[in-house]
């Protein structure tokens, strides 16, 4: 057994690789559908907008997209930090700094997920 | 980091726009501001570049455009498509 990354999402490169691609397709699908809707509804009213987001499939797609963004951002930030915030580039301060930055990113990402659930299903 | 900021801004806009009819109207007010449109345009430009470059990544995963010539062509196509999307986004915001 080799050393495993502890701050990556899937704890394995192959797992992260697959999650990154599946989440990318989900996000792309959401962006295409939302931009398509907004472009074809230039004089959008609150009623239309609220009714759109009351539909189950829209809530499901929005939640799936938020979760996809969470995973995608976690993996993306991890990749950037482990490439650039390294002992080789910065010296021994890099490791604690990288862990702090990664944990801060994860905290922000989880806050987004909670916020999104509150928006979609909150009272 | 820019895209995480955009995600936060998008969540805020979704929150306000769905909170009430008043919230929706207040967001329309915010949207009429030049500086807000500029901020949104810059963030959407970053997203457009990321999406187009990401699609190129997926296409290359399928084994297309992996040669040196294909790589150069793909990189140029990414810049061209991103430019078109950024201009289209600007026309959408200010049109």
Backbone of each chain as ProteinMPNN parsed JSONL, in Angstrom:
{"seq_chain_A": "XXXXXXXXXXXXXXXXXXXXXXXXXXXXXXXXXXXXXXXXXXXXXXXXXXXXXXXXXXXXXXXXXXXXXXXXXXXXXXXXXXXXXXXXXXXXXXXXXXXXXXXXXXXXXXXXXXXXXXXXXXX", "coords_chain_A": {"N_chain_A": [[0.843, -1.211, 0.0], [0.547, 2.146, -0.894], [1.147, 5.627, 0.027], [-1.777, 7.383, 0.832], [-3.73, 10.115, -0.42], [-5.092, 12.465, 1.877], [-6.759, 14.652, 1.81], [-8.063, 14.737, -0.58], [-11.101, 14.255, -2.484], [-12.089, 11.658, -3.22], [-10.145, 10.009, -2.223], [-8.597, 8.697, -3.989], [-6.921, 8.813, -7.096], [-8.116, 7.858, -9.461], [-10.789, 7.613, -8.765], [-11.405, 10.317, -8.141], [-10.948, 11.364, -10.677], [-13.037, 10.253, -12.204], [-15.326, 11.224, -10.811], [-14.942, 13.937, -11.24], [-15.449, 14.185, -13.968], [-18.098, 13.209, -14.333], [-19.504, 15.02, -12.678], [-18.929, 17.353, -14.076], [-20.42, 17.043, -16.418], [-23.034, 17.08, -15.394], [-23.165, 19.712, -14.368], [-22.789, 21.163, -16.722], [-25.097, 20.415, -18.125], [-27.074, 21.607, -16.497], [-26.394, 24.346, -16.753], [-26.804, 24.747, -19.513], [-29.588, 24.213, -19.729], [-30.678, 26.167, -17.954], [-29.687, 28.62, -19.027], [-30.853, 28.41, -21.547], [-33.579, 28.515, -20.806], [-33.726, 31.101, -19.628], [-32.941, 32.747, -21.77], [-35.03, 32.307, -23.546], [-37.109, 33.382, -22.147], [-37.415, 36.381, -21.885], [-38.914, 38.402, -20.595], [-39.354, 37.674, -17.88], [-41.46, 36.777, -15.155], [-42.068, 36.984, -11.563], [-43.893, 35.004, -10.764], [-43.769, 33.031, -12.824], [-41.089, 32.277, -12.546], [-40.976, 31.366, -9.865], [-42.8, 29.245, -10.053], [-41.485, 27.579, -11.824], [-39.345, 26.733, -10.219], [-40.691, 25.359, -8.317], [-41.309, 22.971, -9.367], [-40.724, 19.494, -9.24], [-38.65, 18.198, -10.718], [-37.001, 20.289, -11.412], [-36.064, 21.214, -8.949], [-34.729, 18.903, -8.206], [-32.739, 18.713, -10.204], [-31.409, 21.117, -9.721], [-30.441, 20.692, -7.111], [-28.841, 18.435, -7.603], [-26.975, 19.647, -9.247], [-25.785, 21.518, -7.508], [-24.589, 19.753, -5.681], [-22.886, 18.512, -7.475], [-21.252, 20.677, -8.176], [-20.085, 21.085, -5.701], [-18.54, 18.716, -5.31], [-16.937, 18.886, -7.609], [-15.598, 21.324, -7.231], [-14.23, 20.819, -4.857], [-12.438, 18.756, -5.691], [-11.146, 20.141, -7.747], [-9.961, 22.365, -6.447], [-8.301, 20.973, -4.716], [-6.558, 19.814, -6.58], [-5.29, 22.084, -7.648], [-4.104, 23.204, -5.343], [-2.382, 21.119, -4.482], [-0.687, 21.14, -6.592], [0.545, 23.657, -6.614], [0.855, 24.802, -4.03], [3.261, 23.793, -2.546], [5.916, 22.008, -0.844], [8.247, 22.01, -2.314], [8.029, 24.328, -3.855], [7.574, 26.319, -1.947], [8.723, 25.767, 0.484], [8.854, 24.494, 3.921], [6.537, 25.61, 5.042], [4.489, 25.16, 3.366], [2.928, 22.766, 3.599], [1.239, 22.85, 6.069], [-0.085, 25.23, 5.339], [-1.361, 24.526, 2.956], [-3.173, 22.588, 3.85], [-4.785, 24.118, 5.558], [-5.895, 25.923, 3.682], [-7.25, 24.105, 2.044], [-9.131, 23.046, 3.856], [-10.559, 25.364, 4.427], [-11.69, 25.859, 1.93], [-13.321, 23.583, 1.712], [-15.066, 24.038, 3.848], [-16.401, 26.349, 2.925], [-17.607, 25.293, 0.621], [-19.319, 23.331, 1.747], [-20.98, 25.011, 3.192], [-22.274, 26.301, 1.081], [-23.754, 24.135, 0.069], [-25.552, 23.573, 2.172], [-26.875, 26.019, 2.245], [-28.058, 26.013, -0.314], [-29.852, 23.86, -0.106], [-31.516, 24.913, 1.824], [-32.586, 27.075, 0.382], [-33.985, 25.727, -1.641], [-35.75, 23.962, -0.303], [-36.444, 25.239, 1.974], [-38.433, 27.0, 4.459]], "CA_chain_A": [[0.0, 0.0, 0.0], [1.262, 3.421, -0.924], [0.556, 6.707, 0.822], [-3.002, 7.882, 0.195], [-4.043, 11.508, -0.114], [-6.147, 12.528, 2.897], [-7.675, 15.783, 1.609], [-8.781, 14.618, -1.848], [-12.484, 13.84, -2.221], [-12.314, 10.218, -3.361], [-8.98, 9.312, -1.672], [-7.921, 7.977, -5.064], [-6.892, 9.616, -8.318], [-9.062, 7.34, -10.45], [-12.12, 7.983, -8.277], [-11.548, 11.755, -8.372], [-10.991, 11.565, -12.127], [-14.391, 9.93, -12.678], [-16.261, 12.175, -10.197], [-14.749, 15.237, -11.891], [-16.083, 14.178, -15.295], [-19.558, 13.073, -14.181], [-20.009, 16.287, -12.151], [-18.811, 18.348, -15.146], [-21.549, 16.87, -17.344], [-24.237, 17.538, -14.681], [-23.12, 21.176, -14.322], [-22.989, 21.64, -18.102], [-26.518, 20.215, -18.421], [-27.828, 22.64, -15.777], [-26.113, 25.658, -17.352], [-27.46, 24.801, -20.824], [-31.034, 24.295, -19.514], [-31.024, 27.457, -17.347], [-29.448, 29.692, -20.001], [-31.908, 28.24, -22.546], [-34.839, 29.02, -20.241], [-33.657, 32.553, -19.425], [-32.883, 33.418, -23.079], [-36.343, 32.221, -24.187], [-38.093, 34.096, -21.318], [-36.783, 37.671, -21.578], [-39.717, 39.21, -19.667], [-39.7, 36.717, -16.834], [-42.13, 37.307, -13.958], [-41.814, 36.224, -10.342], [-44.776, 33.828, -10.742], [-43.193, 32.013, -13.712], [-39.81, 31.853, -11.959], [-41.276, 30.58, -8.666], [-43.452, 27.995, -10.465], [-40.424, 26.737, -12.408], [-38.536, 26.135, -9.149], [-41.519, 24.488, -7.476], [-41.386, 21.66, -10.003], [-39.811, 18.541, -8.599], [-37.463, 17.888, -11.521], [-36.093, 21.453, -11.378], [-35.398, 21.154, -7.643], [-33.803, 17.765, -8.227], [-31.597, 19.071, -11.057], [-30.652, 22.174, -9.03], [-29.705, 20.062, -6.01], [-27.794, 17.602, -8.212], [-25.937, 20.55, -9.745], [-25.059, 22.061, -6.351], [-23.73, 18.673, -5.185], [-21.844, 18.321, -8.493], [-20.31, 21.793, -8.026], [-19.352, 20.848, -4.452], [-17.518, 17.696, -5.567], [-16.063, 19.402, -8.661], [-14.756, 22.372, -6.648], [-13.35, 20.139, -3.89], [-11.389, 18.093, -6.456], [-10.395, 21.16, -8.498], [-9.132, 23.126, -5.5], [-7.265, 20.031, -4.262], [-5.573, 19.667, -7.657], [-4.514, 23.329, -7.748], [-3.285, 23.36, -4.131], [-1.297, 20.128, -4.432], [0.268, 21.48, -7.655], [1.229, 24.949, -6.456], [1.23, 25.091, -2.638], [4.056, 22.6, -2.249], [7.192, 22.219, -0.133], [9.27, 22.298, -3.324], [7.909, 25.716, -4.303], [7.42, 27.297, -0.876], [9.379, 25.378, 1.728], [8.066, 23.693, 4.874], [5.269, 26.241, 5.409], [3.483, 24.804, 2.361], [2.009, 21.696, 3.998], [0.137, 23.361, 6.894], [-0.839, 26.244, 4.59], [-2.229, 23.842, 1.993], [-4.263, 21.937, 4.581], [-5.69, 25.181, 6.006], [-6.631, 26.413, 2.511], [-8.172, 23.053, 1.615], [-10.233, 22.975, 4.82], [-11.371, 26.572, 4.235], [-12.479, 25.64, 0.711], [-14.345, 22.578, 2.023], [-16.068, 24.697, 4.699], [-17.201, 27.22, 2.055], [-18.386, 24.416, -0.252], [-20.398, 22.728, 2.541], [-21.934, 26.091, 3.491], [-23.07, 26.456, -0.142], [-24.7, 23.008, -0.039], [-26.601, 23.798, 3.179], [-27.623, 27.195, 1.787], [-28.867, 25.611, -1.468], [-30.96, 23.032, 0.38], [-32.414, 25.847, 2.497], [-33.297, 27.839, -0.654], [-34.878, 24.861, -2.412], [-36.774, 23.32, 0.507], [-36.652, 25.997, 3.207], [-39.759, 27.6, 4.616]], "C_chain_A": [[0.874, 1.255, 0.0], [0.609, 4.413, 0.012], [-0.684, 7.224, 0.094], [-3.238, 9.342, 0.539], [-5.194, 11.575, 0.894], [-7.125, 13.676, 2.66], [-8.37, 15.748, 0.252], [-10.172, 14.052, -1.569], [-12.632, 12.329, -2.205], [-11.198, 9.371, -2.776], [-8.247, 8.498, -2.726], [-8.006, 8.814, -6.332], [-7.937, 9.175, -9.319], [-10.495, 7.708, -10.061], [-12.384, 9.474, -8.516], [-11.707, 12.061, -9.865], [-12.412, 11.348, -12.653], [-15.418, 10.925, -12.124], [-16.174, 13.531, -10.912], [-15.464, 15.296, -13.236], [-17.607, 14.056, -15.218], [-20.152, 14.396, -13.681], [-19.965, 17.376, -13.231], [-20.014, 18.269, -16.083], [-22.852, 17.355, -16.699], [-24.3, 19.068, -14.674], [-23.402, 21.762, -15.708], [-24.469, 21.545, -18.485], [-27.365, 21.319, -17.768], [-27.639, 24.014, -16.425], [-26.856, 25.795, -18.681], [-28.975, 24.976, -20.65], [-31.417, 25.673, -18.963], [-30.818, 28.629, -18.311], [-30.52, 29.631, -21.092], [-33.23, 28.806, -22.065], [-34.816, 30.545, -20.163], [-33.638, 33.312, -20.76], [-34.266, 33.408, -23.74], [-37.448, 32.883, -23.353], [-37.543, 35.462, -20.908], [-37.587, 38.536, -20.598], [-40.264, 38.328, -18.542], [-40.38, 37.402, -15.649], [-41.801, 36.43, -12.756], [-42.622, 34.937, -10.313], [-44.195, 32.684, -11.583], [-41.939, 31.401, -13.086], [-40.04, 30.953, -10.744], [-41.892, 29.236, -9.048], [-42.443, 27.02, -11.07], [-39.681, 25.99, -11.29], [-39.357, 25.333, -8.145], [-41.633, 23.095, -8.076], [-40.312, 20.741, -9.441], [-38.523, 18.348, -9.396], [-36.479, 19.054, -11.54], [-35.33, 21.478, -10.059], [-34.349, 20.046, -7.613], [-32.551, 18.108, -9.029], [-30.742, 20.139, -10.381], [-29.815, 21.581, -7.905], [-28.555, 19.206, -6.543], [-26.639, 18.476, -8.69], [-25.115, 21.133, -8.605], [-24.111, 21.002, -5.779], [-22.579, 18.417, -6.163], [-20.79, 19.421, -8.378], [-19.455, 21.582, -6.774], [-18.213, 19.847, -4.672], [-16.465, 18.224, -6.542], [-15.079, 20.434, -8.101], [-13.759, 21.769, -5.656], [-12.155, 19.53, -4.632], [-10.507, 19.117, -7.175], [-9.454, 21.951, -7.604], [-7.98, 22.242, -5.0], [-6.155, 19.93, -5.311], [-4.684, 20.903, -7.751], [-3.572, 23.459, -6.545], [-2.117, 22.375, -4.093], [-0.298, 20.337, -5.578], [1.141, 22.671, -7.276], [1.604, 25.307, -5.027], [2.002, 23.874, -2.122], [5.345, 22.987, -1.541], [8.286, 22.604, -1.125], [9.237, 23.769, -3.747], [8.015, 26.722, -3.154], [8.201, 26.973, 0.39], [8.399, 24.746, 2.693], [6.726, 24.308, 5.279], [4.135, 25.734, 4.509], [2.466, 23.79, 2.871], [0.897, 22.181, 4.929], [-0.714, 24.39, 6.149], [-1.836, 25.582, 3.641], [-3.419, 23.198, 2.696], [-5.283, 22.978, 5.058], [-6.541, 25.696, 4.837], [-7.655, 25.386, 2.04], [-9.375, 22.974, 2.552], [-11.154, 24.19, 4.702], [-12.27, 26.412, 3.006], [-13.618, 24.657, 0.982], [-15.454, 23.2, 2.874], [-16.989, 25.575, 3.856], [-18.143, 26.38, 1.187], [-19.57, 23.802, 0.521], [-21.447, 23.777, 2.926], [-22.848, 26.34, 2.293], [-24.138, 25.363, -0.239], [-25.867, 23.2, 0.93], [-27.505, 24.954, 2.739], [-28.566, 26.804, 0.636], [-30.071, 24.777, -1.028], [-32.0, 23.917, 1.069], [-33.23, 26.656, 1.485], [-34.363, 26.961, -1.304], [-36.02, 24.294, -1.575], [-37.092, 24.069, 1.798], [-38.041, 26.611, 3.27], [-39.681, 29.124, 4.625]], "O_chain_A": [[1.807, 1.39, 0.792], [-0.357, 4.092, 0.704], [-0.647, 7.473, -1.111], [-2.977, 9.765, 1.666], [-6.163, 10.825, 0.778], [-8.21, 13.685, 3.242], [-9.179, 16.625, -0.048], [-10.392, 13.436, -0.526], [-13.231, 11.773, -1.285], [-11.275, 8.143, -2.817], [-7.373, 7.696, -2.397], [-9.027, 9.444, -6.609], [-8.579, 10.009, -9.96], [-11.309, 8.067, -10.912], [-13.44, 9.853, -9.023], [-12.506, 12.914, -10.254], [-12.925, 12.145, -13.439], [-16.275, 11.413, -12.861], [-17.188, 14.185, -11.156], [-16.019, 16.331, -13.604], [-18.321, 14.729, -15.961], [-21.178, 14.847, -14.191], [-20.857, 18.222, -13.296], [-20.56, 19.293, -16.493], [-23.683, 17.968, -17.369], [-25.35, 19.653, -14.939], [-24.153, 22.727, -15.847], [-25.027, 22.463, -19.087], [-28.253, 21.889, -18.401], [-28.604, 24.753, -16.621], [-27.465, 26.83, -18.95], [-29.584, 25.792, -21.342], [-32.37, 26.285, -19.443], [-31.663, 29.52, -18.404], [-31.039, 30.664, -21.515], [-33.927, 29.494, -22.811], [-35.767, 31.206, -20.58], [-34.237, 34.381, -20.879], [-34.641, 34.369, -24.411], [-38.596, 32.945, -23.793], [-37.24, 35.687, -19.737], [-37.003, 39.32, -19.85], [-41.469, 38.261, -18.302], [-39.945, 38.461, -15.194], [-41.328, 35.302, -12.895], [-42.119, 33.895, -9.892], [-44.13, 31.537, -11.139], [-41.75, 30.185, -13.093], [-39.394, 29.916, -10.598], [-41.562, 28.208, -8.456], [-42.525, 25.809, -10.865], [-39.422, 24.791, -11.391], [-38.808, 24.707, -7.24], [-42.007, 22.146, -7.387], [-39.172, 21.139, -9.202], [-37.433, 18.334, -8.824], [-35.271, 18.85, -11.666], [-34.124, 21.724, -10.029], [-33.251, 20.212, -7.082], [-31.434, 17.831, -8.593], [-29.513, 20.093, -10.446], [-28.639, 21.91, -7.751], [-27.443, 19.24, -6.014], [-25.472, 18.105, -8.559], [-23.893, 21.237, -8.709], [-22.97, 21.309, -5.433], [-21.452, 18.142, -5.753], [-19.591, 19.154, -8.467], [-18.257, 21.863, -6.778], [-17.074, 20.091, -4.275], [-15.265, 18.041, -6.338], [-13.896, 20.43, -8.439], [-12.592, 22.158, -5.621], [-11.004, 19.755, -4.256], [-9.284, 18.983, -7.21], [-8.296, 22.182, -7.953], [-6.842, 22.695, -4.876], [-4.969, 19.957, -4.98], [-3.469, 20.788, -7.914], [-2.394, 23.781, -6.702], [-1.002, 22.74, -3.72], [0.803, 19.786, -5.551], [2.334, 22.693, -7.579], [2.57, 26.039, -4.815], [1.477, 23.049, -1.374], [5.805, 24.125, -1.622], [9.15, 23.425, -0.816], [10.281, 24.382, -3.97], [8.485, 27.843, -3.35], [8.326, 27.82, 1.275], [7.248, 24.489, 2.339], [5.863, 23.605, 5.805], [2.96, 25.865, 4.854], [1.271, 23.93, 2.61], [-0.277, 21.96, 4.633], [-1.934, 24.417, 6.313], [-2.987, 26.004, 3.529], [-4.543, 23.254, 2.198], [-6.491, 22.755, 4.974], [-7.749, 25.884, 4.976], [-8.78, 25.735, 1.682], [-10.511, 22.849, 2.095], [-12.37, 24.074, 4.854], [-13.446, 26.774, 3.028], [-14.746, 24.869, 0.537], [-16.635, 22.929, 2.657], [-18.206, 25.559, 4.039], [-19.32, 26.707, 1.034], [-20.689, 23.76, 0.01], [-22.641, 23.483, 2.983], [-24.047, 26.562, 2.457], [-25.285, 25.638, -0.589], [-27.026, 23.015, 0.56], [-28.729, 24.88, 2.846], [-29.727, 27.213, 0.614], [-31.181, 24.972, -1.526], [-33.204, 23.707, 0.923], [-34.419, 26.898, 1.695], [-35.501, 27.39, -1.496], [-37.138, 24.157, -2.071], [-37.894, 23.613, 2.613], [-38.732, 26.724, 2.258], [-40.706, 29.794, 4.749]]}, "seq_chain_B": "XXXXXXXXXXXXXXXXXXXXXXXXXXXXXXXXXXXXXXXXXXXXXXXXXXXXXXXXXXXXXXXXXXXXXXXXXXXXXXXXXXXXXXXXXXXXXXX", "coords_chain_B": {"N_chain_B": [[-11.227, 29.978, -7.597], [-12.53, 32.288, -8.448], [-14.687, 31.112, -9.734], [-15.921, 29.829, -7.614], [-16.738, 32.049, -6.243], [-18.586, 33.003, -8.096], [-20.465, 30.936, -7.921], [-21.391, 31.377, -5.329], [-22.52, 33.931, -5.673], [-24.509, 33.304, -7.539], [-26.096, 31.603, -6.003], [-26.971, 33.423, -4.086], [-28.476, 35.141, -5.728], [-30.446, 33.342, -6.581], [-31.634, 32.77, -4.136], [-32.642, 35.327, -3.292], [-34.313, 35.924, -5.5], [-36.257, 33.962, -5.363], [-37.354, 34.332, -2.91], [-39.507, 36.127, -2.504], [-42.064, 38.084, -4.212], [-41.334, 40.706, -3.942], [-38.609, 40.464, -3.389], [-37.761, 39.404, -5.834], [-38.297, 41.598, -7.489], [-36.538, 43.457, -6.37], [-34.132, 42.333, -7.047], [-34.226, 42.619, -9.79], [-33.92, 45.322, -9.879], [-31.269, 45.573, -8.946], [-30.034, 44.354, -11.096], [-30.213, 46.274, -13.066], [-28.126, 47.909, -12.719], [-25.043, 49.168, -13.942], [-22.506, 48.4, -12.935], [-23.025, 46.033, -11.585], [-23.793, 44.415, -13.711], [-21.369, 44.381, -15.076], [-19.714, 43.051, -13.245], [-21.021, 40.559, -13.197], [-20.67, 39.852, -15.843], [-17.872, 39.532, -16.071], [-17.498, 37.384, -14.302], [-19.101, 35.442, -15.556], [-17.718, 35.235, -17.927], [-15.397, 33.975, -17.068], [-16.551, 31.549, -16.321], [-17.501, 30.694, -18.828], [-15.112, 30.28, -20.233], [-14.022, 28.225, -18.664], [-15.981, 26.227, -18.994], [-15.865, 25.73, -21.792], [-13.167, 24.974, -22.113], [-13.273, 22.772, -20.467], [-15.047, 21.091, -21.846], [-13.429, 20.565, -24.02], [-11.502, 19.075, -22.699], [-13.011, 16.781, -22.059], [-13.563, 15.863, -24.616], [-10.983, 15.244, -25.433], [-10.504, 13.202, -23.66], [-11.927, 11.234, -24.894], [-10.219, 10.56, -26.782], [-9.862, 12.189, -28.937], [-8.153, 14.628, -30.802], [-5.602, 14.47, -29.67], [-3.083, 14.563, -30.727], [-0.103, 16.525, -31.562], [-0.729, 18.531, -33.451], [-3.509, 18.406, -33.285], [-3.854, 19.184, -30.647], [-2.966, 21.861, -30.666], [-4.83, 22.955, -32.439], [-7.184, 22.422, -30.992], [-6.777, 24.034, -28.706], [-6.841, 26.54, -29.892], [-9.47, 26.554, -30.878], [-10.854, 26.515, -28.459], [-10.292, 29.091, -27.465], [-11.513, 30.626, -29.47], [-14.258, 29.816, -29.359], [-14.794, 30.522, -26.704], [-14.46, 33.293, -26.864], [-16.632, 33.943, -28.562], [-18.786, 33.161, -26.907], [-18.414, 34.906, -24.717], [-18.795, 37.413, -25.896], [-21.446, 37.061, -26.739], [-22.661, 36.794, -24.236], [-22.268, 39.361, -23.215], [-23.838, 40.845, -25.036], [-26.3, 39.801, -24.349], [-26.565, 40.66, -21.673], [-26.493, 43.464, -21.913], [-28.085, 44.008, -24.054]], "CA_chain_B": [[-11.738, 30.92, -6.589], [-13.502, 33.143, -9.146], [-15.895, 30.332, -10.014], [-16.604, 29.624, -6.325], [-17.405, 33.328, -5.978], [-19.762, 33.03, -8.968], [-21.442, 30.005, -7.348], [-21.986, 32.078, -4.189], [-23.366, 35.003, -6.202], [-25.666, 32.659, -8.155], [-26.963, 31.134, -4.905], [-27.588, 34.62, -3.508], [-29.508, 35.602, -6.67], [-31.54, 32.369, -6.523], [-32.269, 32.968, -2.823], [-33.416, 36.576, -3.304], [-35.347, 35.903, -6.537], [-37.323, 33.029, -4.991], [-37.834, 34.629, -1.557], [-40.827, 36.763, -2.599], [-42.209, 38.957, -5.38], [-40.532, 41.897, -3.644], [-37.212, 40.071, -3.567], [-37.565, 39.291, -7.283], [-38.269, 42.968, -8.031], [-35.322, 44.134, -5.907], [-33.018, 41.794, -7.824], [-34.308, 43.275, -11.101], [-33.341, 46.651, -9.647], [-29.816, 45.37, -8.896], [-29.607, 43.984, -12.443], [-30.172, 47.428, -13.955], [-26.879, 48.628, -12.451], [-23.939, 48.873, -14.858], [-21.397, 47.722, -12.261], [-23.421, 44.656, -11.314], [-23.701, 43.7, -14.99], [-19.958, 44.191, -15.386], [-19.247, 41.982, -12.353], [-21.602, 39.308, -13.679], [-20.066, 39.551, -17.145], [-16.516, 39.032, -15.816], [-17.611, 36.05, -13.7], [-19.63, 34.529, -16.573], [-16.634, 35.018, -18.897], [-14.549, 32.934, -16.466], [-17.299, 30.291, -16.422], [-17.54, 30.306, -20.241], [-13.791, 29.723, -20.565], [-13.896, 26.96, -17.938], [-16.873, 25.246, -19.625], [-15.362, 25.367, -23.12], [-11.925, 24.219, -21.906], [-13.68, 21.496, -19.87], [-15.591, 20.258, -22.929], [-12.246, 20.108, -24.768], [-10.917, 18.021, -21.878], [-13.825, 15.571, -22.221], [-13.358, 15.397, -25.994], [-9.656, 14.613, -25.479], [-10.635, 11.916, -22.946], [-12.45, 10.282, -25.875], [-9.121, 10.234, -27.685], [-9.889, 13.078, -30.103], [-7.323, 15.832, -30.685], [-4.487, 14.246, -28.75], [-1.812, 14.777, -31.41], [0.406, 17.888, -31.388], [-1.538, 19.431, -34.285], [-4.858, 18.42, -32.714], [-3.798, 19.956, -29.406], [-2.882, 23.285, -31.017], [-6.132, 23.312, -33.015], [-8.154, 22.412, -29.896], [-6.534, 25.212, -27.875], [-7.337, 27.713, -30.647], [-10.937, 26.477, -30.902], [-11.322, 26.907, -27.121], [-10.243, 30.554, -27.377], [-12.509, 31.192, -30.388], [-15.607, 29.58, -28.82], [-14.93, 31.325, -25.493], [-14.67, 34.679, -27.315], [-18.011, 34.054, -29.054], [-19.695, 33.089, -25.748], [-18.251, 36.117, -23.894], [-19.477, 38.492, -26.62], [-22.89, 36.776, -26.671], [-23.103, 37.094, -22.875], [-22.321, 40.823, -23.13], [-25.024, 41.291, -25.793], [-27.454, 39.364, -23.553], [-26.663, 41.496, -20.478], [-26.71, 44.885, -22.211], [-28.959, 44.155, -25.221]], "C_chain_B": [[-12.794, 31.837, -7.207], [-14.812, 32.386, -9.359], [-16.648, 30.01, -8.725], [-17.342, 30.891, -5.912], [-18.678, 33.437, -6.819], [-20.855, 32.116, -8.412], [-22.152, 30.663, -6.159], [-22.933, 33.174, -4.644], [-24.645, 34.42, -6.812], [-26.642, 32.161, -7.086], [-27.691, 32.313, -4.26], [-28.73, 35.118, -4.411], [-30.713, 34.662, -6.654], [-32.345, 32.562, -5.234], [-33.192, 34.19, -2.853], [-34.588, 36.478, -4.292], [-36.509, 34.989, -6.164], [-37.938, 33.364, -3.633], [-39.247, 35.211, -1.587], [-40.875, 37.599, -3.871], [-41.38, 40.226, -5.186], [-39.044, 41.63, -3.846], [-36.856, 40.008, -5.041], [-37.42, 40.677, -7.906], [-36.982, 43.687, -7.617], [-34.099, 43.626, -6.669], [-33.012, 42.395, -9.231], [-33.702, 44.672, -11.035], [-31.804, 46.571, -9.684], [-29.271, 45.116, -10.3], [-29.498, 45.18, -13.38], [-28.885, 48.23, -13.765], [-25.763, 48.179, -13.395], [-22.86, 48.031, -14.176], [-21.739, 46.279, -11.916], [-23.324, 43.817, -12.584], [-22.257, 43.405, -15.342], [-19.371, 43.05, -14.548], [-19.719, 40.619, -12.857], [-20.952, 38.868, -14.985], [-18.677, 38.941, -16.966], [-16.58, 37.601, -15.26], [-18.122, 35.033, -14.723], [-18.595, 34.252, -17.659], [-15.7, 33.928, -18.382], [-15.229, 31.574, -16.57], [-17.311, 29.773, -17.86], [-16.22, 29.65, -20.639], [-13.611, 28.339, -19.935], [-14.744, 25.866, -18.586], [-16.308, 24.775, -20.961], [-14.082, 24.538, -22.994], [-12.237, 22.842, -21.317], [-14.242, 20.548, -20.917], [-14.44, 19.715, -23.776], [-11.566, 18.942, -24.029], [-11.666, 16.697, -22.07], [-13.64, 14.983, -23.616], [-12.011, 14.682, -26.102], [-9.641, 13.294, -24.701], [-11.135, 10.828, -23.888], [-11.387, 9.935, -26.919], [-9.064, 11.094, -28.931], [-8.995, 14.293, -29.836], [-6.137, 15.676, -29.759], [-3.114, 14.426, -29.408], [-1.345, 16.213, -31.168], [-0.442, 18.882, -32.179], [-2.956, 19.551, -33.725], [-4.907, 19.259, -31.447], [-3.785, 21.446, -29.666], [-4.233, 23.763, -31.554], [-7.186, 23.41, -31.911], [-8.015, 23.655, -29.029], [-7.053, 26.47, -28.563], [-8.858, 27.727, -30.659], [-11.529, 26.901, -29.563], [-11.365, 28.425, -27.01], [-11.32, 31.199, -28.256], [-13.926, 31.034, -29.813], [-15.841, 30.393, -27.547], [-15.208, 32.779, -25.87], [-16.101, 34.896, -27.772], [-18.988, 34.072, -27.874], [-19.621, 34.357, -24.898], [-18.948, 37.298, -24.565], [-20.986, 38.306, -26.533], [-23.445, 37.107, -25.283], [-23.23, 38.606, -22.676], [-23.552, 41.38, -23.838], [-26.295, 40.971, -24.987], [-27.658, 40.312, -22.357], [-27.044, 42.94, -20.804], [-27.694, 45.107, -23.359], [-30.411, 44.45, -24.832]], "O_chain_B": [[-13.816, 32.13, -6.587], [-15.9, 32.939, -9.191], [-17.876, 29.926, -8.732], [-18.418, 30.834, -5.317], [-19.713, 33.896, -6.338], [-22.032, 32.475, -8.427], [-23.364, 30.523, -6.0], [-24.017, 33.339, -4.084], [-25.732, 34.969, -6.627], [-27.857, 32.279, -7.241], [-28.873, 32.22, -3.93], [-29.806, 35.47, -3.928], [-31.858, 35.111, -6.706], [-33.576, 32.522, -5.244], [-34.364, 34.104, -2.49], [-35.707, 36.887, -3.981], [-37.636, 35.218, -6.605], [-38.932, 32.754, -3.239], [-40.091, 34.826, -0.778], [-39.855, 37.799, -4.529], [-40.8, 40.754, -6.135], [-38.317, 42.457, -4.399], [-35.803, 40.488, -5.46], [-36.543, 40.908, -8.739], [-36.402, 44.434, -8.406], [-33.152, 44.374, -6.912], [-31.952, 42.652, -9.802], [-33.068, 45.145, -11.978], [-31.136, 47.368, -10.344], [-28.194, 45.594, -10.655], [-28.778, 45.123, -14.377], [-28.586, 49.127, -14.554], [-25.561, 46.986, -13.621], [-22.357, 47.069, -14.757], [-20.873, 45.404, -11.944], [-22.851, 42.681, -12.564], [-21.94, 42.326, -15.843], [-18.637, 42.201, -15.054], [-18.948, 39.662, -12.938], [-20.714, 37.681, -15.211], [-18.337, 37.957, -17.623], [-15.827, 36.724, -15.682], [-17.645, 33.898, -14.763], [-18.584, 33.171, -18.247], [-15.26, 33.065, -19.142], [-14.583, 30.569, -16.868], [-17.154, 28.575, -18.097], [-16.202, 28.607, -21.293], [-13.118, 27.409, -20.573], [-14.301, 24.724, -18.718], [-16.27, 23.576, -21.238], [-13.923, 23.525, -23.676], [-11.557, 21.863, -21.623], [-13.96, 19.35, -20.893], [-14.462, 18.559, -24.199], [-11.123, 17.969, -24.638], [-11.056, 15.64, -22.223], [-13.569, 13.765, -23.784], [-11.897, 13.653, -26.768], [-8.878, 12.383, -25.022], [-10.818, 9.651, -23.716], [-11.621, 9.126, -27.817], [-8.326, 10.795, -29.869], [-9.075, 14.909, -28.774], [-5.709, 16.642, -29.128], [-2.094, 14.44, -28.718], [-2.096, 17.028, -30.632], [-0.828, 19.932, -31.665], [-3.533, 20.638, -33.689], [-5.886, 19.963, -31.2], [-4.482, 22.213, -29.001], [-4.72, 24.83, -31.18], [-7.982, 24.348, -31.885], [-9.015, 24.267, -28.656], [-7.626, 27.352, -27.922], [-9.475, 28.776, -30.476], [-12.568, 27.559, -29.516], [-12.345, 28.989, -26.523], [-11.956, 32.177, -27.862], [-14.698, 31.992, -29.782], [-16.941, 30.897, -27.323], [-16.076, 33.424, -25.282], [-16.723, 35.899, -27.424], [-19.906, 34.891, -27.838], [-20.645, 34.835, -24.41], [-19.611, 38.093, -23.898], [-21.723, 39.261, -26.285], [-24.552, 37.63, -25.157], [-24.179, 39.077, -22.049], [-24.229, 42.269, -23.32], [-27.236, 41.764, -24.949], [-28.784, 40.715, -22.066], [-27.815, 43.566, -20.077], [-28.097, 46.24, -23.623], [-31.266, 44.599, -25.705]]}, "name": "protein", "num_of_chains": 2, "seq": "XXXXXXXXXXXXXXXXXXXXXXXXXXXXXXXXXXXXXXXXXXXXXXXXXXXXXXXXXXXXXXXXXXXXXXXXXXXXXXXXXXXXXXXXXXXXXXXXXXXXXXXXXXXXXXXXXXXXXXXXXXXXXXXXXXXXXXXXXXXXXXXXXXXXXXXXXXXXXXXXXXXXXXXXXXXXXXXXXXXXXXXXXXXXXXXXXXXXXXXXXXXXXXXXXXXXXXXXXX"}
